[in-house]
């Protein structure tokens, strides 16, 4: 997460695009998610892209 924060600051990004694994439920809770953490903590606009069906 620190690397993402540094990169956002360095390039002065307006938008962060991140992929998701499409996990849900217990697996998501146990593994955690960088994208989910970014959505909760960063003050930049984030586009979370799910995997292709």
GIFEN-V589505 format. One record per residue. N is the residue number from 0. PSI is psi in whole degrees, -180 to 180 (none if undefined). NEAR is the number of other C-alpha atoms within 12 Angstrom. Layout:
BEGIN
n,psi,near
N,PSI,NEAR
N,PSI,NEAR
END
This chain:
BEGIN
n,psi,near
0,-37,17
1,-38,13
2,-41,11
3,-44,23
4,-44,20
5,-43,13
6,-42,15
7,-45,22
8,-42,17
9,-45,11
10,-2,12
11,52,13
12,146,18
13,-21,16
14,138,20
15,124,24
16,125,19
17,145,21
18,156,20
19,163,23
20,-10,20
21,16,18
22,156,18
23,170,15
24,-142,10
25,-41,9
26,-42,12
27,-41,17
28,-42,12
29,-41,10
30,-37,15
31,177,18
32,126,22
33,-40,22
34,-44,27
35,-42,25
36,-42,22
37,-43,28
38,-36,22
39,-33,14
40,-29,16
41,150,23
42,21,16
43,155,19
44,137,17
45,132,23
46,111,17
47,118,21
48,120,16
49,164,15
50,159,11
51,145,8
52,none,6
END
